[in-house]
């Protein structure tokens, strides 16, 4: 009885499934087999542009025997009437060649992609640049095409164009100007790509040409452009007095980020007398990061040597004959000298306290003897004399992980009323953070 009741439903359901299957089979036979490489290659000739687009995208993932035919089909589609088909074909051709470098049409494909850099559509030109990057080739117009893709409205093409731009050296003054201008773009992907291209890749320009462009950018560009220009002057341009002078001017820029970049770039000139003078003045900058970076750049060029620390100690002890042997002890027997230097940190003479702190920074770091020195230097961070506090902060930087106990005291010292002290404390603290994360 129940079976008889449900039989019509069963019959209808079975008929529906059978008819659906027949319909699918008919659709498959009319539209072509899209489950094989051969079917996708045939689909590239379809009258419907959206089906050609789908096939062009899918063929970029082909690996193996069908790659040769897929590459030929994609090369042909670079002349398609539909711009999106051409763009997708260019990108897929690059990825397919990267996966199948042995195809016989590799050079023909590279030539076709280079030609596509002159396509009337910006998206196609950018896609051709992406395709060329995938196979490690460069061609005239690739830089401009990547910039166009970066400024377009296709999110995925923007990201791929950013990757292209980051691999290309800047070879023309106009390319340098265009890339600097991209730093002002409100889209994060655009200004990040420009920054990476400028700072990480560097320039393939004559130094005097690059210097001229960057000088204008540093004088009249917005803050983001001035900051990158200052960084590039320290990294990518020949070290001549004109470069140094530009950076010295940038140390007085109204924007702290520009002064920070200039202070870091000046490390390349830290052996220069005028540059060192400018950096010393920058250790009094209102911004803590600038002060710390100026101190670091001074240290890059010429870290205070043990001989200089001993000379300071000798001068401080010139009126104290009873302790003149301390200098000799530091030179010949550091283990015996360290307790005496620690004791000197509490002397009434500020010059002696500062010299003792500098000498403690030059002693060998040896296990159990390290902690008493670090403890004494931590106390000296609270000295009433700023020179002693600064010398103590600098000395702690030499003790690496062993100075981790000083972290809290150094944090307080970054708020020191004396800017040179706060800058050195910040610098030492940064060094401690780096050693703890290694």
N, C-alpha and C positions, 0 to 999 in steps of 0.2 A: 504493500500500500504506500509506504513512504517512498520507495524507489520510483513508483509510478508518478508520485507527486513532483519529485525533483527532476525527472527525466527531461522535460522541456528545457529547464535551466541548463542542464549539463550539455544538451545538444547545441543550444545557442552559444554557450561558452566555447565549446570545441570548434564550432564553425567560425567564430570570431577569431580565435587563435590561428586557425588554418588560413583564413583570408588575410590576416595580418602578416603572416609569414610569407604568403605569396606576394603581397604588396611590397614587403621589404626586399624580397629577391628581385622583383621587377625594378625597384628603385636602384638596387645595387648594379643591375645589369645596364641600366640607362646612364647612370652617373659615372661608372667606372669603378675599379677596385682601388680603394684608398688605403688598403691595409698592407700593400706592398710598395716597394720603391718604384717599380715599373708603373703601378697605378698612379702614384703621386706625380711621376714625370709626365704621364699622359694628362693628368689634371692641370698641369701648367698651361695646356693649350685650351682649357675650357673657355667657353664664351662668357661665363660669369666671372667678373673680376674678383668677387669675394672668394670664389673657389680657387682661383689662381693664387690669391694671397695666402690662403690656408696651405696650399701645396708648397709654396715657396718657403713658408715658415717651417713646415715639417721636414723638408729636405735638408735643412741645416744640421740635423742630428744623425744623418746617415753615416754608417761606418761599414766598410767592407766592399764586396764586389760591386754593389750598385752605385758606389760613390762616383765612378767615372761618368756614368750617364746622368746622374744627378747634377754634377758640376756643369756638364754641357748644357743641361736644361736651364740651370740658373743663369749661366752666362747669357743665354739667349733672352731670358726674361729681363735682363738689364736694359733692354730696349722696348719693354712692354709699354703700351699706351697708358696704363694705369700707374701713377706715381707710387702708390703704396706697394704695388707688386714689385716695382723696380727697387724700392727701398728695402723691402723684406728679402728680396733676392740677393742684394748686395751684402746684407748682414749674414744671411744664411750661407752664402758662398764662402765668406771668410771663415765661419765656424766649421763648415764642411772640409775646407782645405786644411785647417788646423788639425782636424781629426784624421785626415787621409792625405798626408803630405806626398805620397807616392803616385798620385794620379798624374796621368800624362799631360793633362791640360792645365797644370799648375801655373805655368808662366803665362799662358793665354788668359787665365782667370785674373791673375794679378794685373795684366795689361788692361783688361776690361774694367776692373775696379778703378784703376787709375783714370781711365777715360770717364768713368761715371762721376769723378770729382768735378766735372764740368757740366753735369746735368742741370737743367733749368730749375729743378726743385731743390730747395735747401735740405729737406729731409733725406733726399736721395744722396746728395753730396755728403752729408754727415754719415749716412749709413755706409757709403763707400769707404770713408775714412775708418769707420769701425771695422769693416771687412779687411782692409789693408793692415790695420793694427793686429788683427787676429793671426795673420800670417807673417808678421814681422817685417813688413815692407813699408817704405815711406815714398811719397810722391809729392810733386809740386801741387799746392793747393790743399794739402791735407790739414794743415794747421787752421786755415780759414774755415774749412768745412767742419772741423771739430768745434770751433767757436760758435758756428751757426747752430749746430746740433745742441750745444749747451744752452743756447738762448731760446730754443724752440719750446713747444708746449707738449712734446711727447716725453713723459717722465722716464721711461726706460731708455729712450735714445739719449736723453740728457745724461743719465748715469754712464752710459757707454761712451758718450762723447767726452765726459770728464776723464774717463780712463785713458782715452786716446790723448787728450791734451797733456796728461801727466807723464806721457812717455816721449813727448816731442821736445827737442831742444828749441829754444827761441833763437832764430837765425836772422831776423830782420828787425830794424828799429820799429816799423809799424806794428809788427807782431808783439813787440814789447809794450808798446803804447796800448794796443787793444787789450792785452792781458791785464795790464794795470787797471784799465777802465772797468774790467769785469769785477774787480774787487768792490766796486760800488753797487753791484747788482743785489737787490734785496733777497733773491733766492739763495738759500744756503748752499745748495749743490753747485751753484755757479761760482760764488766767491771762494768756496773751499777748493774747487778745482783750479781756479786761477792762482790762489795762494800756493798750492802744491806745485803747479807748473813753474812758478816764479822762484820759489825758494828751494825746492828739492831738485829740480832738473837743472837749474842754472841756465847760463847763456852761452850761445855760440856766436857772439858778436865781438867786434873789435872793442877793446876796453874803453877807448876814448868815445866811441859811439854810445856804448851802454851808459857810460858816465854822464854824457850829455842828456840822455833821456831821463835817467834817474835823478839828476840834479833838478830838472824842471819839476818832476813829480814830488820831490822832497820839499821844494819851495812853495808850490802852488796847489798840490793835490789835497784831497780830503784826508782826514786822519788815517783811515785804513790804507790808503795808497802811500802816505808818508811813512807809515810804520813798515810796510813791506819794502819800500825803497831803501830805508835805512838798513834793514836786515840784509838786503842784497848787496849793498855797498860794502858790508863787512865780509860777505861770503864769495861774491861772484865777480867783483871788479878788482882790477889791479891795485895794489897798495901803493898809491902815490899820494903826495901831499894834498892834492885837490880832493881826493876821497876823504882823507883825514879831516880836512877843513869842513867839508859838508857834514860829516858826522859830529864834529864839535859844535857846529851850529844847531844840529838836531838835538843835542843834549840840552838845549834851552827851549825846545819846542813847547808850545802851550799845552799839548796833549801828552799825558803821562805815558801812554802806550808807545808813542813815538820816541820819547826820551828813553824808555826801557829798551826798545830795539836798538837805539843808537849806542846806549851803554854796553849792550852785549856785543854789538859789531865792533866797538872800539877795542875789544880784546885783541883784534888782529893788528892793532897799532900800539899795543901796550909797551913796546920798547922805545917808542918815540917820546921825546921829552915833553913836547906840547900836548900830546895825547894824554900822557900821564897826569899832567897838570889839570887838564879838563876833567879827567876821571876823578881826581882827588876832589875837585869842586863838586862833582856830581854825587860824591858820598854824603853831601849835605842836602841832597834833593828832598823836597817835601814828601815824595812818594817812597815808601819803604822798599818796594821792589826795585826801584831805580837805584836807590842807595846800595842795596845788596848786590845788584848786578854790576854796578860800577866797581865795588870792592872785588868782585870776582874777576872782572876784566883786568884790574890792576895785578891781581895774583897770577893771572895767566902769563902776563909778560915778565914779571919779576917778583917771585915770592921771596920774602925776607929770608936770607940765608943764615945758617948757623954762625958764620963769621960775623955777620952784621949784628946778630943778637948778642954775641960775645963782646963786640965792640961797644954796644950800648951798656952792657953790664960793667965793662971796664970803666967807662966814663962815670957811671952812677957810683962806683966804688972808689973813685979817685981820692976822696977825702976820708976813706975808711981803711987805713993800712991793715987793720986786723983781719979784714975779710978779702983782701986782694987775692988770696989763694983760691977763692971760689971760682975765679975764671979758669985757672989751671985745672981745677977739679972737674969742671964741666967738660973741658977738652979731653982729659985723660981718664977720669973715673966717674962716669955719669951716675952710677949707683950710689956713690958716696955724696955726689953733688945734689941729688934730688931733694933729700931732706933739708939741706941748707937753702936751696932755692925756695922750697915751700915756706920755710921760716922767713925768708926775705919778703914774701908776699904780705907780711904784716908789718914791715918796716915803716917808720915815720916818713921816709923819703919816697914820694910818689914815683920819681924817676927809677929808683931801685925796684920798687914793686912792679912797674911796667916791664923793666928789663928782665926781672926774674920770671914773669909770666911768659915773655917771648922765649927765653931760654928753656923753660919747661916744655914749650911746644917743639923744641928741637931735640929733646932727649929721646933715646931709643924706647920704644913701647915694649915693656917686658912684664907680662903676667901680673903677679901679685903687687909689683911696685907701681903699677899703673893706677890703681884705685885711689891711693892717697893723693896722687898728683891731680887726678880728675876732681876729687873732693875739694882740694885746695883751690883749684881754678873756679869751681862753682861758687865758692865763697867770695872769690875775687870779682865775680860778676856783679857783686853788690858794693864794690869799692867806691869811695866817695870821689875818686878821680876818674874822669872819662877815659883817659889814655890807658889806665890800668884795666878798666872794664873791657875796652876794645881789644887790648892785647890778650886778655884772658879768653875772650870769645874766639879769637883767631887761633889761640893755642889749642883750645878744645877741638877745633876742626881737625887737628892732626891725629887725634886719638881714635877716630872712626867709631866702630860699634862700642868700644869701651867707654865712649863718652855718652852713651844712651842715658845714663843717670842725670846728665845735665839738661835733658830735654825741657823739663818744666821751667828751669831757671832761664834757659835760653828763650823760651816763649815769653817770659816776663821781660827779658832784656830787649825783645823786639819792640817793646813800648817805651824804651829808655828815652829820656828827654834829649839826650845827645844823639843826633841823627846818625853819626858815624858808628856809634855803638850799636844802635838798633839795626843798621844795615848789616854789620858784621855778624850779629847774632842771628839774623834771619838767614844769612848765607850759610853759617855753620849748621843751623837747624835743618836747612834743605839737604845738606850733605849727610846728616844723620838719617833723615828719612830715606834717602837713596840707598844707604848701606843696609838699612833694616828691611828694605823691600827686595833686595837682591837674592 
